[in-house]
Amino acid sequence: MTSEIIKELTLQLSTITEGMAALIIAIAVAEAMFRTLLVILQSFSPADPSSSHEAKEDVRLRLGRWLALALEFLLAADILRTAVAPSWSEIGQLAAIATIRTALNFFLQLEIDRADQRKAAAPDHRPG
């Protein structure tokens, strides 16, 4: 009886965690769309062309950070779901999913870190 309640609670928590990931992705996409529209509108004004590139990169990296967070939530949901009914097939599927999501997250974080390094190394061109 108690183990069934724990299993049900774990499955519910998994569903809630997946829902949080979906909410994070929805917020990320909405923010990215809004920021992209701003970049498009700003591209019509006479400005430094490199600022447009930096703005696009900023949109992309912010979206990437949100997606990395969502991937962590999705992985947590998969772990919770597999914890209650660990068949060898489900464990194998979890291993494959975890590997793919971890690799995606690793390369996404690598790109974010490289962009941060480029920003830090770039001279500041703002007027003083």
Secondary structure by P-SEA (a helix, b strand, c coil): caaaaaaaaaaaaaaaaaaaaaaaaaaaaaaaaaaaaaaaaaaaccccaaaaaaaaaaaaaaaaaaaaaaaaaaaaaaaaaaaacccaaaaaaaaaaaaaaaaaaaaaaaaaaaaaaaaaaccccccc
